[in-house]
């Protein structure tokens, strides 16, 4: 298995036949350890195997960032947190 590094991010690369033979193990790794695999075929088609939780998290992030207004609000909130510009309050639940 090779490791592919793209923009400082590492992903394991595996050919289709090895992935097919080890599918249960790969699924366990992506679900339990958040590993990610790039699977390629002989005719240079490529897919990525990630956990369902990781996939839904990515989809939610894309949705939240798709609106310019929401993106600006989230960016401002992150900036406030990074600059410790916030107040701590207790909630009555």
Secondary structure by P-SEA (a helix, b strand, c coil): cbbbbcccbbbbbbcaaaaaacaaaaaaaaaacccccccccccbbbbbbbcaaaaaaaaaaaaaaccaaaaaaaaaaaaaaaaccbbbbbbcc
